[in-house]
């Protein structure tokens, strides 16, 4: 059965602004943490190793903020694959709190890249078959 990759995150003081709600750039950091955890825990491609020669930058991001999140609340963060291409992945994501109340949702496009040895240029690189198989386990749409 295919399902999204899921992680929980507690809202901390570091996440909030003067109004007492999560400052929107913190949500983008949380999304990046979710992508990093997904690659490490589910796809067996930790950033600590991958970034020696490759990367997986975000090239497109669409976010809709639906509700506020406050300190002390716990968010359930979900990411899944909408479309797997040769060297990119279009993922859907959703953050929700208790009673499945949606906080934000959106779509992120990640591109698999090769970093040149001089670290001055990058170029899209196709996913290998093993990585494609791992990614497909999270394909929902």
C-alpha positions as CSV (number, residue, x, y, z in Angstrom):
1,X,0.0,0.0,0.0
2,X,1.4,3.4,-1.0
3,X,1.3,6.1,1.6
4,X,2.9,9.5,2.3
5,X,6.1,10.0,4.3
6,X,4.9,11.4,7.7
7,X,6.8,13.2,10.5
8,X,5.6,15.2,13.5
9,X,7.0,18.5,14.7
10,X,6.2,20.4,17.8
11,X,5.9,24.2,17.4
12,X,8.6,25.8,19.6
13,X,9.3,29.4,20.6
14,X,11.9,29.6,17.8
15,X,9.1,29.2,15.2
16,X,6.8,32.0,16.3
17,X,6.6,35.7,15.7
18,X,5.4,38.6,17.9
19,X,1.8,37.6,17.2
20,X,2.4,34.2,18.7
21,X,1.9,32.2,15.5
22,X,4.4,30.5,13.3
23,X,6.3,33.0,11.1
24,X,5.8,31.8,7.6
25,X,9.5,31.3,6.6
26,X,9.7,28.8,9.5
27,X,7.1,26.6,7.6
28,X,9.5,26.5,4.7
29,X,12.3,25.4,7.0
30,X,10.0,22.7,8.3
31,X,9.3,21.6,4.8
32,X,13.0,21.4,4.0
33,X,13.5,19.4,7.2
34,X,10.7,17.0,6.0
35,X,12.4,16.6,2.6
36,X,15.7,15.9,4.3
37,X,14.2,13.4,6.6
38,X,12.3,11.7,3.8
39,X,15.6,11.3,1.8
40,X,17.5,10.1,4.8
41,X,14.9,7.7,6.5
42,X,12.8,6.5,3.6
43,X,14.9,6.9,0.5
44,X,18.3,5.9,2.1
45,X,20.0,8.9,0.6
46,X,21.0,11.2,3.5
47,X,21.9,14.7,2.6
48,X,25.2,14.3,4.6
49,X,26.4,11.9,1.9
50,X,24.4,13.1,-1.1
51,X,25.8,16.6,-1.0
52,X,29.4,15.4,-1.4
53,X,28.7,15.1,-5.2
54,X,25.0,15.7,-5.7
55,X,22.1,17.8,-4.6
56,X,18.3,17.9,-4.7
57,X,17.4,21.7,-4.9
58,X,13.9,23.0,-4.9
59,X,13.1,24.6,-8.3
60,X,9.4,25.4,-7.8
61,X,7.3,25.8,-4.7
62,X,3.6,26.5,-4.3
63,X,2.2,27.0,-0.8
64,X,-1.2,27.9,0.5
65,X,-1.5,29.0,4.1
66,X,-4.8,27.8,5.5
67,X,-4.7,28.3,9.3
68,X,-2.3,29.5,12.0
69,X,-0.2,27.3,14.2
70,X,0.8,28.3,17.7
71,X,3.5,27.4,20.2
72,X,3.0,24.0,21.9
73,X,0.9,22.5,19.1
74,X,2.1,19.5,17.2
75,X,2.0,19.4,13.4
76,X,1.8,16.3,11.3
77,X,3.8,16.8,8.2
78,X,3.2,14.7,5.1
79,X,4.9,14.5,1.7
80,X,4.1,12.3,-1.2
81,X,5.1,11.9,-4.9
82,X,2.7,13.3,-7.5
83,X,4.9,12.8,-10.5
84,X,8.3,11.2,-10.9
85,X,10.2,12.4,-14.0
86,X,13.7,11.5,-15.3
87,X,15.6,13.9,-13.0
88,X,12.9,15.6,-10.9
89,X,10.1,14.8,-8.5
90,X,6.9,16.8,-8.1
91,X,5.7,16.3,-4.5
92,X,2.6,17.3,-2.7
93,X,2.8,18.2,1.0
94,X,0.4,18.9,3.8
95,X,0.8,20.1,7.4
96,X,-2.0,19.6,9.8
97,X,-2.8,19.7,13.5
98,X,-5.4,18.1,15.7
99,X,-8.6,17.0,14.1
100,X,-6.9,17.0,10.7
101,X,-7.1,20.8,10.6
102,X,-5.0,21.9,7.6
103,X,-2.4,24.5,8.4
104,X,-0.7,24.6,4.9
105,X,-0.5,22.6,1.8
106,X,1.2,22.8,-1.5
107,X,3.5,21.4,-4.1
108,X,7.3,21.3,-4.4
109,X,9.5,20.3,-7.4
110,X,12.9,18.9,-6.5
111,X,15.6,18.3,-9.1
112,X,18.4,15.7,-8.8
113,X,21.6,17.4,-9.7
114,X,25.3,16.5,-10.1
115,X,27.7,19.0,-8.6
116,X,30.9,19.4,-10.6
117,X,34.1,18.7,-8.8
118,X,35.0,22.5,-8.7
119,X,31.6,23.1,-7.0
120,X,31.0,26.0,-9.4
121,X,28.3,24.4,-11.6
122,X,25.5,21.9,-11.3
123,X,23.6,19.9,-14.0
124,X,20.4,17.8,-13.8
125,X,21.1,14.1,-13.5
126,X,18.7,11.2,-14.0
127,X,17.7,9.2,-11.0
128,X,19.1,5.6,-11.1
129,X,16.6,2.7,-11.2
130,X,17.2,1.9,-7.5
131,X,16.3,5.4,-6.4
132,X,13.3,5.5,-8.8
133,X,11.9,2.3,-7.1
134,X,12.3,3.8,-3.7
135,X,10.6,7.1,-4.7
136,X,7.7,5.3,-6.4
137,X,6.7,3.8,-3.0
138,X,5.5,7.3,-2.1
139,X,3.6,7.9,-5.4
140,X,-0.1,8.6,-4.5
141,X,-1.6,10.6,-7.4
